[in-house]
């Protein structure tokens, strides 16, 4: 018999079960299955699929498999409702969001229990973390709805948003997407994950309860085919997806050329860096939150523990001791630390990856776990950086431990991944933490903490962790659009450059062929060919016919120019002012070049003058396009830092051969990027003349690289190059679609437009929007106060 004396001696936990009867009674009332929620009411159940409790394997509900007809109906309802919803005042939309937040709080216990039954996560997590954050996001975005007109002037909602969410945080992911969409005036069609649709359906009941206008929120359940039907639907204006990188790439290709706005929050393999002077006990608790929270089924989980060699043995010992105290078991027991894996399919995937890791030499340290859909908390040591356990997202309660010697080693190991979602850095030296935070390629960096989230700060990744942000000002911006310029008639395909010699209209004077500009030096094209640049009376010069090899050389040179991004904004500004001064000094030469292409004297002078003004405007912005400090959790300050993207591929518009090139290159380099420019195919000489200006203006070699030749062929090579971080293309509709599809390889950010849509000589030719395109936001969580 267990006595109080025994308990005080052993300190063992007794059971503390959560009462689930209210939730199970609700599920029993829907034993025939759940329909979809479309146009303000639930449909009758159609063909259904089973929803399981992962902890027991029991079928607890049946949900309808969404068809294309269901998606059509949901989109039609959202489309019908959107104009009236957007026409409401910000205050009226705010009242609806406040109501949703309050009702979520009123039903918080119900939602927490349902989430744990459906997902397998411990009730303590769903009760104390997930549901409060759901309410927080709704409240936060009610505030944005109230003030959006003042804070985001000149913007409008996208329209109808298609949203596809994962199974690891079912209701929280819904709130992350629905709240900003509604605040901005959009309507939504959302598909929850097939494994975990129940809290989304319960939320639909709350939508009814709150009297939200019909059609504003629509929820269609189903498998991946249903999600694909939403993402590819012709009447969806924006797609937001959270899930695997592989599916994110499919959606990028599926939406290419459609004109849909797209945000992707994808996988991660986040580093958890522990320096020798860190508070090791606190760091151990950080690991618990980083990888065993939600059974490691977290995209930003700190799955790669990197520990200074000097303290690695001690840290590993403390960590293994802490692992022994973790309780894995019934998610509805309030004493449970680690719950069930969401589905046997996911459990099998974890086991398969672990078998491969062991075969590669990994040594596993595990603690007890029940039979069934559970996996024990695991620490893997002796893992090489190239091992599958160090490179693949396991999405389970598994961490690897690797040692390092110097901060440089730590940064190299941290960045040794195709992902870039999050990182956690532990040291008592805050200067060291901030130095490493600036060097780690991740969208979220936690200092001496981990997995701290708040609606007031953006969340999202770099590289193959996707693009776009959720939460904070930048997350709200993702659901608002600036008016898009539209061309009266679409841009036409350009004929292939003519590289054959011909005498018609031969130019007089000393012959000069413009070379490519790579790494700060003139370079002959790898092809060995040149093509004629035509004026109104025949050729006015020749330009190099660039090819794939030239693009590769230019990208390599641009990648080596990373020091430009580390320069201060002030220093970059001085260089850009110098570019403007030198361009102005040679204005007559550039005017004559433009006139040789057929421009009038007045038009040529106006284009050069506008180009000089652009140099000065972006020089002024170089040290003024600031980030922000977000108000988030107590004892933290969250720094939203604008960082350069890296190498930006730019295919400039054909018209305005000088102004178009500078209007795209200047914002990119002002923000610290390096560029590979493909100038106007028909009149590239205005851009190649610039390399003399660049040489005399202290632009470091490799910051600007110029490759002339066939626009769309070179664009494809740039879009497919994995070292290119972003791609800007101004050309044809077909070219836009091709660039977006080809950019899916490494999920580079894209900006594509019909080249005739924008008036490059007017206000649309410059602005803060260009600077937003040229940067990505890193949110750094720093301890602040007590």
C-alpha positions, 0 to 999 in steps of 0.5 A, a space after each residue: 500500500 502506498 503511503 504519504 511517507 512513501 511518496 515523500 521518500 520516492 517523490 513519485 507522481 500519482 495519476 492526475 487524469 483530466 475529465 474528458 466526459 464533456 468532450 466525449 459526449 460532444 463527439 458522441 452526438 456527432 457519431 454519424 460524422 462531421 460535415 464541412 463548415 461552408 457559408 455559415 453552417 455545417 453541411 451533411 456528412 459526405 464520404 468520411 474518414 476516421 479520426 483517431 485518438 493516437 494515445 489509444 488507437 480508438 476511432 473518436 470521430 469521422 470527418 468528411 472527405 472534401 471534394 472539388 465540389 465542396 471546395 468550389 462551394 466554400 470558395 464561392 461562399 468566401 468570394 460572395 462574403 468578401 466585399 461586404 466583410 472588407 467594407 466593414 470598418 476596422 472597428 466592426 471587424 475588430 469587434 468580431 475578432 474580439 468576440 471570437 477571442 472571448 468565446 475561445 477563452 470561454 471554451 478553453 478547457 473544452 478546446 484543450 481536452 479536444 486538442 489532446 484527444 485528437 493530437 496526443 499532446 499533453 493536456 498541460 501543453 494544450 491547456 497552458 500554451 496552445 489555447 491561450 496563444 490562440 486567444 492571444 492571436 485573436 485579440 492581437 489581430 483585433 487590434 490590427 483590424 482597428 488601426 489597419 487603415 492608419 498603420 497600412 495606408 494604401 493597402 487592401 485585402 488580397 480577397 479570398 485566402 486559401 489556408 492549409 495547416 498541419 497537425 502539430 498545432 491544429 488550433 494554434 495554426 488556425 488562429 495564426 492564419 485566420 486572425 490576420 486574414 480576417 483583420 485585413 478584410 479577407 475571407 478564408 477557406 481553410 483545410 485542417 490536417 487530415 489527422 487532426 480536424 476536430 478543433 477546427 470543426 469546434 472553432 467553426 461552432 464558435 464562429 456560429 456562436 459568435 454570429 460571424 457573417 456567413 461565408 467569412 470563415 469556411 472549413 473544408 476537411 479532407 486529405 492532401 487532394 483537398 488541400 491541393 484543390 484549395 491551393 490551385 483554385 482559380 478564385 483563391 487570391 492568396 495561399 498560406 501553407 504550413 507543413 513540410 518543405 516537400 509539399 511547400 515546393 509542390 505548392 510553389 510550382 502549383 501556384 506559379 504564374 497564377 498571380 496568387 500571393 503565397 506564404 510558406 512556413 515549412 520545415 526546420 532543423 534548428 540548432 541549439 547552441 550551448 557555449 562553455 559559459 552558459 548556465 548549463 542547468 538552464 540550458 538543459 531545461 531549454 532542451 526539454 522545451 526545445 525538443 521534447 515539447 509536443 513530442 518534438 513535433 515542432 517545426 522550430 524544434 531545437 533538434 541539433 544540440 551543439 555544445 562547446 567541447 569543454 563542457 560537453 561531457 558535463 552537459 550530456 550527463 545533466 541532460 541524460 539525468 533530466 531525461 530520466 525524470 520525463 514522464 511519457 504516457 497518457 496525454 490527458 494525465 496532467 503529470 505527463 511530459 511527453 504524449 503520443 505521436 500523432 499517427 502510426 504513419 508518423 511513428 513508423 517514419 521516426 523509427 525508420 530514420 532512427 534505424 538509418 541513423 544507428 546504421 551510420 554510427 549513432 548511439 542512442 540514449 533513451 528513456 521508458 515509453 509505453 507501448 502503442 503510438 509512443 516514441 521514447 525521448 531520445 538523445 543521439 550522440 556520435 552523430 556526424 554532421 552529414 548523418 541523416 539524423 543531423 540533416 533530416 527533419 525527424 519530427 519526433 522527440 529526438 535530439 542529436 548532440 555534437 561538439 564544437 570548439 570555437 564560435 566560428 565552428 558553432 556558426 558553421 555547424 548551425 548553418 550546415 542545413 538547408 533549413 533556416 527556421 529558428 535557432 537557440 543560443 545559450 551563453 552568459 556573454 550577451 555580446 557573444 549571443 548577439 554576435 552569433 545571432 547575426 551570423 546564424 541563418 534563421 528567421 527566429 533566434 532565441 537567446 537563453 530561451 527557446 520556443 518562446 512565441 507571441 502574436 506580437 512578433 513575426 515567425 517564419 524562416 529563411 531558405 528552405 524553411 519558407 518565406 513570409 511571416 506570421 504574427 506581428 506587423 510583418 505577419 499582418 502585412 502578409 495579408 495586405 496588398 498594395 495595388 498591382 500595376 497592370 499592363 494594357 497589353 501583355 509583354 511580348 516574347 523577345 526574338 533570340 539575339 542575333 549572333 551572326 555577322 551582318 553588314 547592314 547599317 554597320 556602325 562607324 568609328 572604332 569598334 568596341 564590344 561591351 563585355 560582361 561584368 563579373 566580380 568587379 572585372 570585365 569578362 568575355 562571354 563563355 560562349 565566345 559569341 556576341 550579338 548586335 544591339 540595334 538602333 533605329 538605323 541599324 546596329 549601334 554596338 555589340 554585347 556578349 552572349 552570356 550563357 549558363 557558365 557566365 551566370 554560374 561565374 557571376 553568382 559565385 562572384 556575388 556570393 563571395 561579396 558577402 562583406 557588403 551586407 556587413 557594412 553599415 547602412 551609412 557606408 553603403 549610403 556613401 557609396 551609392 551617393 558616389 554612384 549618383 555623383 559619377 553618373 551625373 558627371 557622365 550624364 551626357 555620355 549616357 544620354 547619347 547612349 540612350 539616343 542611339 537606341 532611338 530615344 528622343 533628346 528629352 526622353 534620354 535626358 529625363 531617364 538619366 536625371 531620374 536614374 541619378 535621383 534614384 541613386 540618391 533616394 536609395 542612398 538616403 534609405 540605406 541607413 534609414 530602413 529600420 527594423 522594430 522592437 516588438 512588445 511581446 512576453 515579459 522579461 524579453 525584448 524582441 528585435 525585428 531586424 531587416 537583413 539582406 537576402 544574399 544573392 539576388 538575381 534581377 532580370 530588368 525590364 526591356 524599356 528604360 534600359 538604364 533606369 529599369 536596371 538601376 531601379 531594381 539594382 539600387 534597392 537590392 544593394 542598398 539593403 546589403 545584397 549582391 546582385 546578378 543583373 540581366 539587363 535589357 536584352 535589346 538595349 543592354 549597352 546602357 547597363 554595361 556602360 555602368 561598370 565604368 561608373 561602378 569601378 570609380 564609385 568604390 562598389 566592391 567587386 562582386 556586389 554588382 555583376 552584369 550578364 548580357 544575352 537572352 533574357 528568358 534563358 538566363 532567367 531560368 538559369 538564375 531561378 534554378 541556381 541554389 546559391 541565388 536567394 531571391 529572383 526578380 523578373 520583369 518580362 512576359 507572363 510565361 516568363 513569370 510562371 517559369 521563374 516562379 516554378 523554377 525557383 521552387 528548387 531552393 524556395 527562393 523568394 520571387 518578385 515577378 511582373 509583366 515588364 510593361 505594367 509598371 511606370 518606371 519613370 514615375 512614383 511606381 518606379 521606387 519606394 519602400 516596397 522595393 526595400 521590403 522585397 530586398 530584405 527578410 526579417 529576423 526576430 531575435 528574442 533577448 532577455 530584458 528585465 526580470 
